[in-house]
Protein backbone atom coordinates (compact mmCIF):
# COMPACT_ATOMS: atom_id res chain seq x y z
CA UNK A 1 0.00 0.00 0.00
CA UNK A 2 1.20 3.58 -0.59
CA UNK A 3 3.33 4.90 2.28
CA UNK A 4 3.38 8.47 3.58
CA UNK A 5 6.19 9.50 1.21
CA UNK A 6 4.20 8.33 -1.81
CA UNK A 7 1.08 10.07 -0.55
CA UNK A 8 3.07 13.29 -0.07
CA UNK A 9 4.28 13.06 -3.68
CA UNK A 10 0.76 12.41 -4.92
CA UNK A 11 -0.65 15.40 -3.05
CA UNK A 12 2.13 17.59 -4.46
CA UNK A 13 1.32 16.42 -8.00
CA UNK A 14 -2.39 16.96 -7.47
CA UNK A 15 -1.87 20.28 -5.65
CA UNK A 16 -4.40 19.07 -3.10
CA UNK A 17 -4.08 17.88 0.50
CA UNK A 18 -6.63 15.25 1.45
CA UNK A 19 -8.64 15.52 4.65
CA UNK A 20 -9.18 11.75 4.46
CA UNK A 21 -5.98 10.19 3.13
CA UNK A 22 -7.57 6.76 3.00
CA UNK A 23 -9.36 7.92 -0.14
CA UNK A 24 -6.03 8.66 -1.81
CA UNK A 25 -4.64 5.32 -0.64
CA UNK A 26 -7.60 3.56 -2.26
CA UNK A 27 -7.21 5.55 -5.48
CA UNK A 28 -3.56 4.50 -5.82
CA UNK A 29 -4.12 0.81 -5.00
CA UNK A 30 -4.43 -1.50 -7.99
CA UNK A 31 -6.43 -4.71 -7.79
CA UNK A 32 -3.25 -6.77 -8.33
CA UNK A 33 -2.04 -5.89 -4.83
CA UNK A 34 -5.30 -5.30 -2.94
CA UNK A 35 -6.68 -7.95 -0.56
CA UNK A 36 -9.89 -7.87 -2.60
CA UNK A 37 -11.17 -5.93 -5.58
CA UNK A 38 -13.42 -3.99 -3.23
CA UNK A 39 -10.24 -2.70 -1.58
CA UNK A 40 -8.75 -1.58 -4.91
CA UNK A 41 -9.31 1.62 -6.89
CA UNK A 42 -11.93 0.06 -9.19
CA UNK A 43 -14.98 1.55 -7.46
CA UNK A 44 -13.24 4.93 -7.24
CA UNK A 45 -12.49 4.67 -10.96
CA UNK A 46 -16.19 4.11 -11.67
CA UNK A 47 -17.13 7.29 -9.82
CA UNK A 48 -14.29 9.33 -11.29
CA UNK A 49 -15.26 8.32 -14.82
CA UNK A 50 -18.73 9.83 -14.29
CA UNK A 51 -17.32 13.03 -12.77
CA UNK A 52 -14.84 13.35 -15.64
CA UNK A 53 -17.57 12.95 -18.25
CA UNK A 54 -19.78 15.52 -16.58
CA UNK A 55 -17.02 18.14 -16.37
CA UNK A 56 -15.96 17.64 -19.98
CA UNK A 57 -19.58 17.96 -21.14
CA UNK A 58 -19.96 21.13 -19.10
CA UNK A 59 -16.76 22.56 -20.57
CA UNK A 60 -17.84 21.80 -24.14
CA UNK A 61 -21.29 23.25 -23.59
CA UNK A 62 -19.93 26.49 -22.13
CA UNK A 63 -16.84 26.99 -24.30
CA UNK A 64 -18.21 25.88 -27.70
CA UNK A 65 -21.69 27.44 -28.04
CA UNK A 66 -21.78 26.85 -31.80
CA UNK A 67 -21.22 23.09 -31.70
CA UNK A 68 -24.10 20.70 -32.22
CA UNK A 69 -24.74 17.67 -30.01
CA UNK A 70 -23.07 15.24 -32.39
CA UNK A 71 -19.93 17.35 -32.64
CA UNK A 72 -19.71 17.73 -28.87
CA UNK A 73 -20.18 13.98 -28.45
CA UNK A 74 -17.23 13.22 -30.73
CA UNK A 75 -14.95 15.63 -28.90
CA UNK A 76 -16.08 14.32 -25.52
CA UNK A 77 -15.32 10.75 -26.60
CA UNK A 78 -11.76 11.79 -27.44
CA UNK A 79 -11.32 13.86 -24.27
CA UNK A 80 -12.39 11.06 -21.90
CA UNK A 81 -10.83 8.20 -23.86
CA UNK A 82 -8.36 5.76 -22.33
CA UNK A 83 -5.66 7.28 -24.51
CA UNK A 84 -6.29 10.81 -23.28
CA UNK A 85 -6.60 9.87 -19.61
CA UNK A 86 -3.39 7.84 -19.81
CA UNK A 87 -1.67 10.77 -21.48
CA UNK A 88 -2.64 13.15 -18.66
CA UNK A 89 -1.61 10.58 -16.03
CA UNK A 90 1.82 10.26 -17.67
CA UNK A 91 2.22 14.02 -17.94
CA UNK A 92 1.57 14.26 -14.20
CA UNK A 93 3.84 11.32 -13.38
CA UNK A 94 1.03 9.80 -11.36
CA UNK A 95 1.44 6.26 -12.68
CA UNK A 96 4.81 5.98 -10.88
CA UNK A 97 3.01 6.20 -7.53
CA UNK A 98 0.58 3.32 -8.02
CA UNK A 99 0.76 0.32 -5.72
CA UNK A 100 0.97 -2.74 -7.95
CA UNK A 101 1.34 -6.48 -7.50
CA UNK A 102 4.64 -8.17 -8.39
CA UNK A 103 3.38 -9.34 -11.75
CA UNK A 104 2.35 -5.84 -12.80
CA UNK A 105 5.59 -4.27 -11.51
CA UNK A 106 7.62 -6.75 -13.58
CA UNK A 107 6.09 -5.58 -16.85
CA UNK A 108 8.27 -3.50 -19.13
CA UNK A 109 5.50 -0.95 -19.67
CA UNK A 110 2.22 -0.42 -17.88
CA UNK A 111 -0.98 -0.81 -19.95
CA UNK A 112 -2.56 2.50 -20.90
CA UNK A 113 -5.79 1.27 -19.32
CA UNK A 114 -4.07 1.13 -15.93
CA UNK A 115 -2.79 4.70 -16.23
CA UNK A 116 -6.20 5.91 -17.36
CA UNK A 117 -7.90 4.17 -14.44
CA UNK A 118 -5.50 5.88 -12.03
CA UNK A 119 -6.57 9.32 -13.21
CA UNK A 120 -10.25 8.46 -12.92
CA UNK A 121 -9.75 7.00 -9.46
CA UNK A 122 -7.94 10.13 -8.26
CA UNK A 123 -10.75 12.27 -9.67
CA UNK A 124 -13.21 10.19 -7.69
CA UNK A 125 -11.11 10.52 -4.54
CA UNK A 126 -10.89 14.32 -4.75
CA UNK A 127 -14.62 14.52 -5.46
CA UNK A 128 -15.40 12.49 -2.33
CA UNK A 129 -12.90 14.36 -0.17
CA UNK A 130 -13.95 17.83 -1.37
CA UNK A 131 -16.56 18.57 -4.04
CA UNK A 132 -17.12 19.04 -7.75
CA UNK A 133 -15.74 22.58 -7.75
CA UNK A 134 -12.41 21.40 -6.37
CA UNK A 135 -12.14 18.70 -9.02
CA UNK A 136 -13.02 21.23 -11.71
CA UNK A 137 -10.40 23.77 -10.59
CA UNK A 138 -7.67 21.11 -10.67
CA UNK A 139 -8.69 19.00 -13.64
CA UNK A 140 -9.96 21.34 -16.32
CA UNK A 141 -6.74 23.37 -16.75
CA UNK A 142 -5.05 20.02 -17.46
CA UNK A 143 -7.71 18.81 -19.88
CA UNK A 144 -8.56 22.06 -21.68
CA UNK A 145 -5.56 21.97 -24.08
CA UNK A 146 -6.36 18.37 -25.00
CA UNK A 147 -10.03 19.22 -25.55
CA UNK A 148 -9.02 22.10 -27.80
CA UNK A 149 -6.71 19.77 -29.71
CA UNK A 150 -9.54 17.28 -30.18
CA UNK A 151 -11.87 20.05 -31.33
CA UNK A 152 -9.33 21.30 -33.89
CA UNK A 153 -8.66 17.84 -35.32
CA UNK A 154 -12.29 17.46 -36.40
CA UNK A 155 -12.05 13.68 -36.54
CA UNK A 156 -10.09 13.09 -33.32
CA UNK A 157 -7.37 11.00 -35.00
CA UNK A 158 -9.98 8.70 -36.60
CA UNK A 159 -8.69 8.33 -40.17
CA UNK A 160 -11.02 5.37 -40.69
CA UNK A 161 -13.96 7.70 -40.21
CA UNK A 162 -12.55 10.16 -42.74
CA UNK A 163 -11.96 7.44 -45.33
CA UNK A 164 -15.43 6.01 -44.77
CA UNK A 165 -16.90 9.47 -45.24
CA UNK A 166 -15.11 9.79 -48.57
CA UNK A 167 -16.03 6.25 -49.66
CA UNK A 168 -19.72 6.67 -48.94
CA UNK A 169 -20.30 10.29 -49.93
CA UNK A 170 -18.01 10.53 -52.93
CA UNK A 171 -17.62 6.98 -54.29
CA UNK A 172 -20.87 5.47 -52.93
CA UNK A 173 -18.95 2.41 -51.69
CA UNK A 174 -17.71 1.12 -48.33
CA UNK A 175 -14.12 1.02 -47.16
CA UNK A 176 -13.06 -2.35 -45.77
CA UNK A 177 -9.93 -3.52 -43.95
CA UNK A 178 -8.05 -6.73 -44.71
CA UNK A 179 -5.66 -8.42 -42.31
CA UNK A 180 -2.72 -9.47 -44.48
CA UNK A 181 -0.25 -10.85 -41.96
CA UNK A 182 0.64 -11.03 -38.28
CA UNK A 183 3.94 -11.74 -36.57
CA UNK A 184 5.36 -12.16 -33.10
CA UNK A 185 4.34 -13.93 -29.88
CA UNK A 186 0.82 -13.60 -28.51
CA UNK A 187 1.80 -10.94 -25.98
CA UNK A 188 3.57 -8.76 -28.57
CA UNK A 189 1.97 -9.34 -31.95
CA UNK A 190 2.21 -6.97 -34.91
CA UNK A 191 -0.41 -6.82 -37.64
CA UNK A 192 -0.31 -5.86 -41.30
CA UNK A 193 -3.55 -4.37 -42.64
CA UNK A 194 -4.60 -2.70 -45.86
CA UNK A 195 -7.70 -0.73 -46.81
CA UNK A 196 -9.79 -1.85 -49.79
CA UNK A 197 -12.38 0.23 -51.57
CA UNK A 198 -14.42 -0.93 -54.57
CA UNK A 199 -11.87 -3.64 -55.32
CA UNK A 200 -8.88 -1.32 -55.04
CA UNK A 201 -6.32 -2.17 -52.39
CA UNK A 202 -4.18 0.55 -50.86
CA UNK A 203 -0.72 0.27 -49.26
CA UNK A 204 -0.58 -1.84 -46.13
CA UNK A 205 0.72 -0.73 -42.74
CA UNK A 206 2.13 -2.58 -39.73
CA UNK A 207 1.18 -1.76 -36.14
CA UNK A 208 1.10 -3.40 -32.72
CA UNK A 209 -2.69 -3.68 -32.67
CA UNK A 210 -5.32 -4.35 -35.31
CA UNK A 211 -7.07 -1.06 -34.53
CA UNK A 212 -3.88 0.94 -34.95
CA UNK A 213 -2.99 -0.92 -38.15
CA UNK A 214 -6.44 -0.15 -39.57
CA UNK A 215 -6.04 3.54 -38.71
CA UNK A 216 -2.63 3.67 -40.39
CA UNK A 217 -3.99 1.78 -43.41
CA UNK A 218 -6.80 4.33 -43.68
CA UNK A 219 -4.27 7.15 -43.55
CA UNK A 220 -2.20 5.42 -46.26
CA UNK A 221 -5.32 5.23 -48.44
CA UNK A 222 -6.13 8.89 -47.89
CA UNK A 223 -2.57 9.83 -48.79
CA UNK A 224 -2.59 7.74 -51.98
CA UNK A 225 -5.92 9.29 -52.98
CA UNK A 226 -4.34 12.72 -52.62
CA UNK A 227 -6.75 13.69 -49.86
CA UNK A 228 -4.19 14.78 -47.27
CA UNK A 229 -1.54 17.42 -46.88
CA UNK A 230 1.19 17.62 -44.25
CA UNK A 231 2.01 20.94 -42.70
CA UNK A 232 5.49 22.03 -41.69
CA UNK A 233 4.90 21.00 -38.08
CA UNK A 234 3.69 17.51 -38.99
CA UNK A 235 -0.06 18.07 -38.87
CA UNK A 236 -2.19 16.26 -41.43
CA UNK A 237 -4.95 18.17 -43.20
CA UNK A 238 -7.71 16.04 -44.68
CA UNK A 239 -9.31 17.78 -47.62
CA UNK A 240 -12.55 15.90 -48.12
CA UNK A 241 -14.63 17.60 -45.45
CA UNK A 242 -16.63 20.74 -46.14
CA UNK A 243 -13.76 22.54 -44.42
CA UNK A 244 -10.24 21.08 -44.06
CA UNK A 245 -9.78 19.15 -40.83
CA UNK A 246 -6.40 18.95 -39.15
CA UNK A 247 -4.76 16.30 -37.04
CA UNK A 248 -1.36 15.65 -35.54
CA UNK A 249 -0.57 12.00 -36.21
CA UNK A 250 1.29 11.67 -32.93
CA UNK A 251 2.48 8.29 -31.66
CA UNK A 252 1.02 4.90 -32.37
CA UNK A 253 -0.51 4.70 -28.91
CA UNK A 254 -2.52 7.83 -29.66
CA UNK A 255 -4.59 5.84 -32.12
CA UNK A 256 -5.26 2.71 -30.15
CA UNK A 257 -8.63 3.90 -28.91
CA UNK A 258 -9.94 5.12 -32.24
CA UNK A 259 -12.75 3.03 -33.66
BELPE-V428559 format. One line per field, one symbol per residue. phi: phi as a letter, one per 30 degrees, with the letter a starting at -180 (. if undefined). psi: psi as a letter, one per 40 degrees, with the letter a starting at -180 (. if undefined). Layout:
phi = ???
psi = ???
//
This chain:
phi = .ecdddddddddddhacddcddddeddccdddcddaddccdddddedddddeddddddddddcbdcddeddddddeeddcdeedddddededidddcddbdeddddddbdddddddddddddedddeddbaddddedddddddedddddddddichicddddddededdcchbbdbbcdcabbjdedbdbbcbbcbbhicccedbcadaddddddddddddddddicbbcddcjdcccccdebeccbceiceddcdcdd
psi = ihaddddddddddefhhhdgeddddddehideeididdeaedddddddddddddddddddddegeeiidddddddddddeidddddddddddfddeeihiiddddeidiiiddddddddddddddddddbadddddddddddddddddddddddefegddddddddddddefahhihhhdiiiiidefiiihiiihhfehhiiiiiieidddddddddddddddefeiihideeihhheeidiiiiihdaiddeedei.
//
